[in-house]
Amino acid sequence: MDDEKIAGIMRDLIKSLETNDVEKTLSFFTDDGVWVNPNGTKGPYEKAISNIVVCGAEFDGGGPVIG
């Protein structure tokens, strides 16, 4: 995959996070994905990723909370 394709995927991921599009955000992860927060704590697979994204979308601070 070339660099521009990767950059486009990352732009789409960030846009889905910024717009709180939970389904679109989750579509970027596999069922065995692992979320690692800035502190290095790993979340178990897709359920953790889903919880983080959904909680972020429900946060009333203007955008998702990640990590």
Backbone as CSV, one residue per row, in Angstrom:
resi,resn,N_x,N_y,N_z,CA_x,CA_y,CA_z,C_x,C_y,C_z
1,MET,0.848,-1.163,0.000,0.000,0.000,0.000,0.903,1.239,0.000
2,ASP,0.596,2.189,-0.865,1.451,3.372,-0.941,1.121,4.381,0.166
3,ASP,2.027,5.332,0.352,1.905,6.298,1.444,0.636,7.136,1.349
4,GLU,0.235,7.522,0.159,-0.963,8.342,0.007,-2.218,7.565,0.404
5,LYS,-2.267,6.283,0.073,-3.401,5.442,0.465,-3.483,5.355,1.988
6,ILE,-2.340,5.141,2.644,-2.304,5.060,4.106,-2.737,6.396,4.711
7,ALA,-2.231,7.493,4.165,-2.595,8.820,4.667,-4.099,9.064,4.520
8,GLY,-4.675,8.623,3.424,-6.113,8.777,3.204,-6.930,7.985,4.210
9,ILE,-6.481,6.782,4.507,-7.168,5.959,5.515,-7.114,6.646,6.876
10,MET,-5.950,7.166,7.225,-5.807,7.849,8.514,-6.675,9.113,8.570
11,ARG,-6.759,9.851,7.477,-7.630,11.041,7.444,-9.088,10.636,7.666
12,ASP,-9.493,9.539,7.024,-10.866,9.063,7.183,-11.135,8.611,8.622
13,LEU,-10.164,7.962,9.255,-10.314,7.550,10.648,-10.476,8.768,11.549
14,ILE,-9.607,9.751,11.395,-9.679,10.957,12.215,-11.011,11.677,12.005
15,LYS,-11.468,11.758,10.759,-12.754,12.401,10.480,-13.894,11.666,11.180
16,SER,-13.849,10.337,11.169,-14.910,9.564,11.826,-14.897,9.790,13.335
17,LEU,-13.710,9.961,13.917,-13.613,10.269,15.347,-14.145,11.672,15.636
18,GLU,-13.770,12.620,14.806,-14.191,14.014,15.011,-15.696,14.194,14.871
19,THR,-16.318,13.387,14.021,-17.758,13.506,13.794,-18.554,12.518,14.637
20,ASN,-17.860,11.808,15.536,-18.510,10.838,16.427,-19.280,9.758,15.664
21,ASP,-18.773,9.364,14.515,-19.389,8.312,13.713,-18.867,6.964,14.219
22,VAL,-19.573,6.411,15.194,-19.115,5.198,15.869,-18.955,4.037,14.896
23,GLU,-19.950,3.800,14.070,-19.890,2.664,13.145,-18.721,2.799,12.170
24,LYS,-18.537,3.989,11.640,-17.431,4.224,10.698,-16.091,4.027,11.413
25,THR,-15.966,4.567,12.631,-14.724,4.416,13.378,-14.427,2.942,13.622
26,LEU,-15.427,2.192,14.055,-15.204,0.766,14.334,-14.845,-0.012,13.072
27,SER,-15.252,0.492,11.918,-14.954,-0.219,10.670,-13.458,-0.220,10.344
28,PHE,-12.680,0.628,11.005,-11.240,0.670,10.769,-10.476,-0.376,11.581
29,PHE,-11.162,-1.067,12.487,-10.510,-2.034,13.368,-11.005,-3.440,13.085
30,THR,-10.119,-4.413,13.278,-10.502,-5.809,13.155,-11.059,-6.288,14.489
31,ASP,-11.693,-7.446,14.474,-12.272,-8.002,15.697,-11.222,-8.289,16.766
32,ASP,-9.988,-8.479,16.359,-8.933,-8.765,17.339,-8.036,-7.547,17.581
33,GLY,-8.542,-6.356,17.240,-7.772,-5.133,17.439,-7.546,-4.835,18.913
34,VAL,-6.482,-4.131,19.197,-6.147,-3.733,20.568,-5.927,-2.234,20.602
35,TRP,-6.559,-1.564,21.546,-6.389,-0.132,21.721,-5.354,0.083,22.812
36,VAL,-4.348,0.893,22.522,-3.327,1.227,23.513,-3.420,2.724,23.770
37,ASN,-3.695,3.090,25.023,-3.824,4.516,25.339,-2.451,5.148,25.531
38,PRO,-2.379,6.458,25.687,-1.075,7.127,25.817,-0.235,6.649,27.000
39,ASN,-0.881,6.068,27.999,-0.149,5.536,29.153,0.386,4.128,28.904
40,GLY,0.057,3.563,27.758,0.531,2.231,27.422,-0.394,1.107,27.860
41,THR,-1.558,1.456,28.413,-2.516,0.440,28.844,-3.248,-0.103,27.631
42,LYS,-3.294,-1.409,27.529,-3.959,-2.051,26.396,-5.372,-2.464,26.779
43,GLY,-6.294,-2.242,25.858,-7.673,-2.685,26.048,-7.890,-3.981,25.287
44,PRO,-8.742,-4.846,25.821,-8.961,-6.152,25.185,-9.835,-6.084,23.939
45,TYR,-9.212,-6.143,22.815,-9.860,-6.364,21.542,-10.925,-5.359,21.183
46,GLU,-11.839,-5.781,20.336,-12.809,-4.874,19.744,-13.783,-4.303,20.764
47,LYS,-14.117,-5.043,21.801,-15.051,-4.523,22.810,-14.477,-3.276,23.479
48,ALA,-13.210,-3.288,23.799,-12.591,-2.115,24.415,-12.592,-0.944,23.438
49,ILE,-12.276,-1.214,22.198,-12.274,-0.160,21.184,-13.683,0.405,21.048
50,SER,-14.673,-0.474,20.991,-16.059,-0.043,20.881,-16.461,0.819,22.070
51,ASN,-16.106,0.392,23.279,-16.452,1.162,24.479,-15.819,2.540,24.453
52,ILE,-14.575,2.622,24.061,-13.874,3.903,24.006,-14.535,4.826,22.988
53,VAL,-14.839,4.303,21.827,-15.436,5.126,20.767,-16.841,5.561,21.158
54,VAL,-17.652,4.645,21.690,-19.025,4.985,22.072,-19.022,6.003,23.210
55,CYS,-18.184,5.796,24.209,-18.102,6.764,25.315,-17.650,8.117,24.801
56,GLY,-16.727,8.128,23.883,-16.278,9.387,23.301,-17.390,10.083,22.557
57,ALA,-18.193,9.321,21.831,-19.291,9.909,21.067,-20.364,10.462,21.991
58,GLU,-20.487,9.889,23.185,-21.500,10.346,24.133,-20.991,11.467,25.034
59,PHE,-19.689,11.723,25.014,-19.100,12.774,25.845,-19.625,14.124,25.385
60,ASP,-20.048,14.937,26.325,-20.653,16.217,25.973,-19.625,17.351,25.984
61,GLY,-18.429,17.074,25.538,-17.400,18.103,25.536,-16.990,18.516,24.145
62,GLY,-17.749,18.165,23.153,-17.473,18.614,21.801,-16.691,17.639,20.956
63,GLY,-16.362,16.479,21.483,-15.638,15.499,20.678,-15.345,14.267,21.482
64,PRO,-14.852,13.249,20.813,-14.610,11.980,21.494,-13.453,12.046,22.478
65,VAL,-13.570,11.263,23.511,-12.474,11.082,24.461,-11.816,9.772,24.076
66,ILE,-10.543,9.811,23.811,-9.829,8.623,23.351,-8.783,8.278,24.386
67,GLY,-8.776,7.004,24.810,-7.724,6.556,25.708,-8.032,6.578,27.140
